[in-house]
Amino acid sequence: MSQVAAKKRLRISNERVRVTAHFHEQGSVLKGDAEGFCDGFEVEILIDTEEQPDEILTLIRLARQMCFTEKALAGSTTVKVVQKVNGLVIEM
């Protein structure tokens, strides 16, 4: 957020982002069918500023559009996993 604010020459201070994640598990580790699930995230953006509200809303929209983490969490990123045991690649 602060990088976008600097580029737009907007003055913000005391910027904070609170993220709450919601997860659950189901199945059994002992049975081998355990799974973990992410049920979602809640994000609260807190900014102190004397800038106009419409400028800050534009700032937040742009910062979210540029956020690598939010894009990855939204599912637009491929995850590649390689398993190595004792230095050897193990195929699943």
C-alpha positions as CSV (number, residue, x, y, z in Angstrom):
1,M,0.0,0.0,0.0
2,S,2.7,2.4,1.0
3,Q,4.6,1.9,-2.4
4,V,1.4,2.7,-4.3
5,A,0.8,5.7,-2.1
6,A,4.3,7.0,-2.7
7,K,3.9,6.7,-6.5
8,K,0.6,8.5,-6.4
9,R,2.0,11.1,-4.0
10,L,-0.6,10.4,-1.4
11,R,0.1,10.9,2.3
12,I,-0.9,8.0,4.5
13,S,0.3,7.1,8.0
14,N,-0.2,4.4,10.5
15,E,-1.0,1.9,7.8
16,R,-2.1,-1.5,9.2
17,V,-3.5,-4.7,7.6
18,R,-5.1,-7.3,9.8
19,V,-5.6,-10.8,8.2
20,T,-7.7,-13.5,9.8
21,A,-7.6,-16.9,8.1
22,H,-10.2,-19.6,8.5
23,F,-9.1,-23.2,8.2
24,H,-10.5,-26.7,9.0
25,E,-9.4,-30.3,8.8
26,Q,-11.3,-33.4,8.0
27,G,-10.5,-37.1,7.8
28,S,-8.0,-39.1,9.7
29,V,-4.2,-39.0,9.7
30,L,-4.2,-42.7,10.9
31,K,-6.6,-43.7,8.0
32,G,-4.5,-41.7,5.5
33,D,-7.5,-39.6,4.3
34,A,-6.8,-36.4,6.3
35,E,-7.2,-33.1,4.4
36,G,-6.7,-29.5,5.3
37,F,-9.0,-26.8,3.9
38,C,-8.8,-23.0,3.7
39,D,-12.3,-21.6,4.2
40,G,-11.3,-18.0,3.5
41,F,-9.6,-14.9,4.7
42,E,-10.9,-11.7,6.2
43,V,-8.7,-8.6,5.5
44,E,-9.1,-5.3,7.4
45,I,-7.2,-2.3,6.0
46,L,-6.7,0.6,8.4
47,I,-5.1,3.8,7.2
48,D,-4.8,7.3,8.8
49,T,-4.9,10.1,6.2
50,E,-6.2,13.5,5.4
51,E,-6.5,12.6,1.7
52,Q,-9.9,12.5,0.0
53,P,-11.8,9.3,0.5
54,D,-12.1,8.6,-3.3
55,E,-8.3,8.9,-3.6
56,I,-7.8,6.4,-0.8
57,L,-10.3,4.0,-2.3
58,T,-8.4,4.2,-5.6
59,L,-5.2,3.6,-3.7
60,I,-6.6,0.5,-2.0
61,R,-8.0,-0.9,-5.3
62,L,-4.6,-0.4,-7.1
63,A,-2.6,-1.9,-4.2
64,R,-4.9,-5.0,-4.2
65,Q,-4.5,-5.3,-8.0
66,M,-0.7,-5.3,-7.5
67,C,-0.6,-7.7,-4.5
68,F,1.2,-10.9,-5.4
69,T,0.0,-12.6,-2.2
70,E,-3.7,-11.9,-2.9
71,K,-3.4,-13.1,-6.5
72,A,-1.7,-16.3,-5.3
73,L,-4.3,-17.0,-2.7
74,A,-7.1,-16.3,-5.1
75,G,-5.9,-19.3,-7.1
76,S,-4.3,-17.8,-10.1
77,T,-0.9,-19.4,-9.3
78,T,0.3,-22.9,-10.2
79,V,2.1,-24.7,-7.4
80,K,4.8,-27.2,-8.3
81,V,6.0,-29.6,-5.6
82,V,9.1,-31.8,-5.8
83,Q,9.7,-34.3,-3.1
84,K,13.2,-35.2,-2.1
85,V,14.1,-37.8,0.5
86,N,17.7,-38.3,1.4
87,G,18.6,-36.2,-1.7
88,L,16.6,-38.3,-4.1
89,V,13.5,-37.1,-6.0
90,I,10.5,-39.3,-5.0
91,E,7.5,-39.4,-7.4
92,M,4.1,-39.7,-6.0
